[in-house]
Amino acid sequence: MMLVRENCRLYNAPGTQVRHDCDVVFKFYLDESQKVLPQVCQRIGLQLSFVCDLHVININIQVALF
């Protein structure tokens, strides 16, 4: 998903409809990922282990760069 976002931002200028749509969809993806991730980690028995924590950190970094 990150590669899709990067390509969208690379090949579509700010202010274009495609870029706007990409940003909206990516924000939705981030918001939903943050809601679902703890449930996924718990379901597979990781209880927000190192792997899941890294995913949350990655999402937070992406939001900060957004």
Short mmCIF file of the C-alpha atoms (twelve columns), coordinates in Angstrom:
data_MODEL
# 
_entry.id   MODEL 
# 
loop_
_atom_site.group_PDB 
_atom_site.id 
_atom_site.type_symbol 
_atom_site.label_atom_id 
_atom_site.label_alt_id 
_atom_site.label_comp_id 
_atom_site.label_asym_id 
_atom_site.label_seq_id 
_atom_site.Cartn_x 
_atom_site.Cartn_y 
_atom_site.Cartn_z 
_atom_site.pdbx_PDB_model_num 
ATOM 1  C CA . MET A 1  0.000  0.000   0.000   1 
ATOM 2  C CA . MET A 2  2.892  2.339   0.754   1 
ATOM 3  C CA . LEU A 3  4.302  1.825   -2.747  1 
ATOM 4  C CA . VAL A 4  0.927  2.675   -4.280  1 
ATOM 5  C CA . ARG A 5  0.838  5.885   -2.255  1 
ATOM 6  C CA . GLU A 6  4.400  6.806   -3.166  1 
ATOM 7  C CA . ASN A 7  3.770  6.224   -6.861  1 
ATOM 8  C CA . CYS A 8  0.572  8.233   -6.739  1 
ATOM 9  C CA . ARG A 9  2.376  11.146  -5.098  1 
ATOM 10 C CA . LEU A 10 5.340  10.834  -7.448  1 
ATOM 11 C CA . TYR A 11 3.367  10.802  -10.706 1 
ATOM 12 C CA . ASN A 12 0.436  13.114  -9.858  1 
ATOM 13 C CA . ALA A 13 0.924  16.776  -9.062  1 
ATOM 14 C CA . PRO A 14 -0.539 18.324  -5.909  1 
ATOM 15 C CA . GLY A 15 -3.948 19.790  -6.550  1 
ATOM 16 C CA . THR A 16 -4.986 17.230  -9.171  1 
ATOM 17 C CA . GLN A 17 -8.077 15.117  -8.623  1 
ATOM 18 C CA . VAL A 18 -6.063 11.887  -8.779  1 
ATOM 19 C CA . ARG A 19 -3.654 13.113  -6.096  1 
ATOM 20 C CA . HIS A 20 -6.543 14.260  -3.915  1 
ATOM 21 C CA . ASP A 21 -8.305 10.901  -4.293  1 
ATOM 22 C CA . CYS A 22 -5.081 9.072   -3.455  1 
ATOM 23 C CA . ASP A 23 -4.638 11.124  -0.279  1 
ATOM 24 C CA . VAL A 24 -8.235 10.521  0.793   1 
ATOM 25 C CA . VAL A 25 -8.014 6.762   0.202   1 
ATOM 26 C CA . PHE A 26 -4.656 6.519   1.953   1 
ATOM 27 C CA . LYS A 27 -5.925 8.421   5.006   1 
ATOM 28 C CA . PHE A 28 -8.867 6.007   5.179   1 
ATOM 29 C CA . TYR A 29 -6.432 3.070   4.940   1 
ATOM 30 C CA . LEU A 30 -4.324 4.451   7.791   1 
ATOM 31 C CA . ASP A 31 -7.332 5.150   9.988   1 
ATOM 32 C CA . GLU A 32 -8.761 1.666   9.450   1 
ATOM 33 C CA . SER A 33 -5.365 -0.003  9.917   1 
ATOM 34 C CA . GLN A 34 -4.947 1.623   13.303  1 
ATOM 35 C CA . LYS A 35 -8.388 0.422   14.367  1 
ATOM 36 C CA . VAL A 36 -7.947 -3.159  13.170  1 
ATOM 37 C CA . LEU A 37 -4.298 -3.853  13.983  1 
ATOM 38 C CA . PRO A 38 -4.724 -4.527  17.735  1 
ATOM 39 C CA . GLN A 39 -7.523 -7.001  16.982  1 
ATOM 40 C CA . VAL A 40 -5.423 -8.780  14.354  1 
ATOM 41 C CA . CYS A 41 -2.424 -9.029  16.681  1 
ATOM 42 C CA . GLN A 42 -4.572 -10.367 19.484  1 
ATOM 43 C CA . ARG A 43 -6.287 -12.881 17.215  1 
ATOM 44 C CA . ILE A 44 -2.996 -14.335 16.031  1 
ATOM 45 C CA . GLY A 45 -1.623 -14.316 19.562  1 
ATOM 46 C CA . LEU A 46 0.867  -11.493 19.355  1 
ATOM 47 C CA . GLN A 47 -0.753 -9.110  21.846  1 
ATOM 48 C CA . LEU A 48 0.778  -6.090  20.103  1 
ATOM 49 C CA . SER A 49 4.183  -7.694  20.000  1 
ATOM 50 C CA . PHE A 50 7.260  -6.247  18.350  1 
ATOM 51 C CA . VAL A 51 5.928  -6.911  14.834  1 
ATOM 52 C CA . CYS A 52 2.619  -5.200  15.484  1 
ATOM 53 C CA . ASP A 53 4.298  -2.331  17.312  1 
ATOM 54 C CA . LEU A 54 6.522  -1.759  14.291  1 
ATOM 55 C CA . HIS A 55 3.463  -1.616  12.048  1 
ATOM 56 C CA . VAL A 56 1.859  1.005   14.309  1 
ATOM 57 C CA . ILE A 57 5.112  2.993   14.342  1 
ATOM 58 C CA . ASN A 58 5.235  2.789   10.547  1 
ATOM 59 C CA . ILE A 59 1.650  4.050   10.296  1 
ATOM 60 C CA . ASN A 60 2.400  6.906   12.697  1 
ATOM 61 C CA . ILE A 61 5.447  7.903   10.657  1 
ATOM 62 C CA . GLN A 62 3.398  7.828   7.449   1 
ATOM 63 C CA . VAL A 63 0.718  10.009  9.042   1 
ATOM 64 C CA . ALA A 64 3.363  12.479  10.195  1 
ATOM 65 C CA . LEU A 65 4.741  12.646  6.650   1 
ATOM 66 C CA . PHE A 66 1.256  12.966  5.160   1 
# 
